[in-house]
Amino acid sequence: MPPRELAGLVIAFDGSDASRAALEQAVELFPGRAAVIATVWEPGLALQIPAYESLGSITPPADLDTINEIDRAQRDHATQVARAGAELATSLGLAAQPRPVEDEVDVADTLVDLAHTTGAAAIVIGSRGLTGLRSRIMGSVARKLLSHSRCPVVVVRHRD
């Protein structure tokens, strides 16, 4: 009977030191696995520009061309970051594919959906280890992954 192919990984990668540490740890924990290197980007970012400039003057909403240009720039950047992560993962021994992913709800839900659709064995993510008020204000993708993912989640804490 031929050996069963091992399920792959979803590795969240944004180019940060924390995501690089997570990728390197994934190589050690899951040598030789296939991996999707996921870089999540957020469409509609131009619509989130603050409505107020200095002293209460209101900024008009961005036009459609500007919104589309910012979305293209975000997508292109995510593509470049995912490719760089896949190249790093491949150089370290994983069979990696880059995957820029449009964020439709939030980063954690996007990664959970990706892991489910790809049949991933695990999600690997780096964490900067924010605590206290900063963690509550900024939220924690890792915390949400741990509570919502159907597959195991490996959180690699990065320390400077």
Summary of the structure (lengths in Angstrom):
residues: 160
radius of gyration: 17.7
end to end distance: 47.0
largest distance: 72.8
contacts: 488
relative contact order: 0.23
helix: 47%
strand: 21%
